[in-house]
């Protein structure tokens, strides 16, 4: 490989790592904000009460947040 190709590869790998970290931070902060905005204790309902409907809803919220963050970073 040429030095230019190696520099390009290193820059792309670094950009991928930065965007991965940025996406994870945004995802966790948005998920925590959603947890704060919903009434009641989310984790108690999910873990102790085994609320399946809430688990499905939070899974959908997680997928929606991931799609929005991926589109914004892309």
C-alpha positions as CSV (number, residue, x, y, z in Angstrom):
1,X,0.0,0.0,0.0
2,X,1.1,3.5,-0.7
3,X,1.6,6.0,2.1
4,X,-1.4,8.0,0.9
5,X,-3.6,5.0,1.0
6,X,-2.5,4.2,4.6
7,X,-3.1,7.8,5.7
8,X,-6.6,7.6,4.1
9,X,-7.3,4.3,5.8
10,X,-6.1,5.7,9.2
11,X,-8.3,8.8,8.8
12,X,-11.3,6.7,7.9
13,X,-10.8,4.4,10.9
14,X,-10.4,7.4,13.2
15,X,-13.5,9.0,11.8
16,X,-15.4,5.7,12.3
17,X,-14.3,5.5,15.9
18,X,-15.2,9.2,16.6
19,X,-18.6,8.8,15.1
20,X,-19.3,5.6,17.0
21,X,-18.5,7.2,20.3
22,X,-20.5,10.3,19.4
23,X,-23.5,8.1,18.4
24,X,-23.3,6.1,21.6
25,X,-23.2,9.2,23.7
26,X,-26.1,10.8,21.9
27,X,-28.1,7.5,22.1
28,X,-27.5,7.0,25.8
29,X,-28.3,10.7,26.6
30,X,-31.5,10.6,24.5
31,X,-32.6,7.4,26.1
32,X,-32.0,8.8,29.6
33,X,-33.9,12.0,28.7
34,X,-36.8,9.8,27.5
35,X,-36.6,7.9,30.8
36,X,-36.9,11.2,32.7
37,X,-39.8,12.5,30.7
38,X,-41.9,9.4,31.2
39,X,-44.0,9.1,34.3
40,X,-43.2,6.4,36.9
41,X,-40.0,4.4,37.3
42,X,-39.2,2.8,33.9
43,X,-36.6,0.3,35.2
44,X,-38.9,-0.9,38.0
45,X,-41.7,-1.5,35.5
46,X,-39.4,-3.4,33.1
47,X,-37.4,-5.5,35.6
48,X,-39.5,-6.1,38.6
49,X,-43.0,-5.9,37.1
50,X,-42.0,-7.6,33.8
51,X,-44.1,-5.1,31.8
52,X,-43.9,-6.6,28.3
53,X,-45.7,-3.8,26.6
54,X,-43.3,-1.2,28.0
55,X,-40.4,-3.4,27.0
56,X,-41.6,-3.4,23.4
57,X,-42.2,0.3,23.5
58,X,-38.7,1.0,24.8
59,X,-37.3,-1.3,22.2
60,X,-39.1,0.7,19.5
61,X,-37.9,4.0,21.0
62,X,-34.3,2.6,21.0
63,X,-34.6,1.7,17.3
64,X,-36.1,5.1,16.4
65,X,-33.3,6.9,18.3
66,X,-30.7,4.9,16.6
67,X,-32.1,5.6,13.1
68,X,-32.3,9.3,13.8
69,X,-28.8,9.5,15.2
70,X,-27.4,7.4,12.3
71,X,-29.1,9.7,9.8
72,X,-27.9,12.8,11.5
73,X,-24.3,11.6,11.6
74,X,-24.3,10.2,8.0
